[in-house]
Amino acid sequence: MEDESRENQGFTVRDKRRFTEEGEKRPEPESSKNKEQERPRQEQTAETTRPRPDEPKKPLPPVDFSGFIVGLAETALLQLGYLKIKGQEQASKDLPGAKHTIDLIALLEEKTRGNLTEEEKKILTDTLFQLRMAFVEASKGGQ
């Protein structure tokens, strides 16, 4: 019986978009202005307003193929234990993960063959060689 009464009630649709179809700003209804005043403001803490000291202050490198390869290489070096995460006492090794990342770079070398500039090709080839040598060294147990 309750289900039948719910079905007969229907529903109301309220358009809460800020602009009309023509792109003009809609006037705000009085009810929404009051609701905004009633809502408690979220307190801003020092963490949300100021940059943390461990955040990088330098601008990020441009998004390009060489930067992508360097980022993957850094991931592989981290997995090989040559880099450590800030706050960790010791670098950890993930040799299967490092091999996977190096294989991914090798796949990119294969799939992009003939489509790279000379500089991109050199960065890719040199990086792959250095990572493979680092993998062999890390596999032996040395760093």
Stockholm file with secondary structure:
# STOCKHOLM 1.0

chainA/1-143         MEDESRENQGFTVRDKRRFTEEGEKRPEPESSKNKEQERPRQEQTAETTRPRPDEPKKPLPPVDFSGFIVGLAETALLQLGYLKIKGQEQASKDLPGAKHTIDLIALLEEKTRGNLTEEEKKILTDTLFQLRMAFVEASKGGQ
#=GR chainA/1-143 SS CHHHHHHHHCCCCCCCCSBCTTSCBCCCCHHHHHHHHHSCCCCCCHHHHSCCTTSCCSCCCCCSHHHHHHHHHHHHHHHHTSSCCTTCSSCCCCHHHHHHHHHHHHHHHHHTTTSSCHHHHHHHHHHHHHHHHHHHHHHHTCC
#=GC SS_cons         CHHHHHHHHCCCCCCCCSBCTTSCBCCCCHHHHHHHHHSCCCCCCHHHHSCCTTSCCSCCCCCSHHHHHHHHHHHHHHHHTSSCCTTCSSCCCCHHHHHHHHHHHHHHHHHTTTSSCHHHHHHHHHHHHHHHHHHHHHHHTCC
//
